[in-house]
Amino acid sequence: MAQIMNELKAKINGKNIPIVFPEGQDERIVAAVNRLAKESLLHPILIGPVKGEVHPNVEVIEPESYAGKEAMVESFMERRKG
């Protein structure tokens, strides 16, 4: 399992791939996002409100005050249609 993780890390390292985590209230997700940000493996985006402290490299989006909220909702709905 460690070898697979190391291979995945090597593939994404330095690419700054954005990944959105919509579970800002889940402490386990916040901890995992903080670990990923600390390792600089990707560009984590956490949807708030967030429970706990976040690493400075984590982008937090508060849905209620996010300027692109309507576009974000439309994008999510389009993806759900499959």
C-alpha positions as CSV (number, residue, x, y, z in Angstrom):
1,M,0.0,0.0,0.0
2,A,2.9,2.4,0.8
3,Q,4.3,1.8,-2.6
4,I,1.0,2.8,-4.3
5,M,0.8,6.0,-2.2
6,N,4.4,6.9,-3.0
7,E,3.7,6.4,-6.8
8,L,0.6,8.5,-6.6
9,K,2.5,11.3,-4.7
10,A,5.3,11.2,-7.3
11,K,2.7,11.6,-10.1
12,I,1.0,14.7,-8.6
13,N,3.9,16.3,-6.8
14,G,4.4,19.9,-8.0
15,K,1.4,20.0,-10.3
16,N,-0.7,22.0,-7.8
17,I,-3.9,20.1,-8.8
18,P,-7.0,21.7,-7.3
19,I,-9.3,19.3,-5.4
20,V,-12.5,20.4,-3.7
21,F,-13.5,18.9,-0.4
22,P,-17.1,19.8,0.5
23,E,-16.9,18.4,4.0
24,G,-15.6,21.4,6.0
25,Q,-17.5,20.4,9.1
26,D,-15.9,16.9,9.3
27,E,-12.8,17.1,11.5
28,R,-11.3,14.1,9.8
29,I,-11.5,15.7,6.4
30,V,-10.0,19.0,7.7
31,A,-7.1,17.0,9.2
32,A,-6.5,15.2,5.9
33,V,-6.7,18.4,3.9
34,N,-4.2,20.1,6.3
35,R,-1.8,17.1,5.8
36,L,-2.1,17.4,2.0
37,A,-1.5,21.1,2.2
38,K,1.5,20.7,4.4
39,E,3.0,18.2,2.0
40,S,2.2,20.5,-0.9
41,L,0.8,17.6,-2.9
42,L,-2.1,19.5,-4.3
43,H,-4.2,22.7,-4.0
44,P,-6.9,21.8,-1.5
45,I,-10.1,23.8,-1.5
46,L,-12.4,23.3,1.5
47,I,-16.0,24.3,1.4
48,G,-16.9,25.9,4.7
49,P,-17.9,26.7,7.3
50,V,-14.8,24.9,8.5
51,K,-14.6,23.1,11.9
52,G,-11.1,23.7,13.3
53,E,-7.9,25.4,12.1
54,V,-6.7,25.1,8.5
55,H,-3.2,25.2,7.0
56,P,-2.4,28.5,5.3
57,N,-2.2,26.7,1.9
58,V,-5.8,25.6,2.1
59,E,-8.3,27.7,0.2
60,V,-11.6,28.0,2.1
61,I,-14.8,28.9,0.3
62,E,-17.7,30.1,2.4
63,P,-20.8,29.3,0.2
64,E,-23.0,32.0,1.7
65,S,-20.6,34.8,0.8
66,Y,-18.9,33.3,-2.3
67,A,-19.2,35.6,-5.3
68,G,-19.4,32.6,-7.7
69,K,-22.1,30.8,-5.8
70,E,-24.6,30.6,-8.6
71,A,-22.1,29.3,-11.1
72,M,-20.8,26.8,-8.6
73,V,-24.4,25.5,-7.9
74,E,-25.1,25.2,-11.7
75,S,-21.8,23.3,-12.2
76,F,-22.6,20.8,-9.4
77,M,-26.1,20.3,-10.7
78,E,-24.8,19.7,-14.3
79,R,-22.3,17.1,-12.9
80,R,-25.1,15.3,-11.0
81,K,-27.1,14.8,-14.2
82,G,-24.3,12.5,-15.3
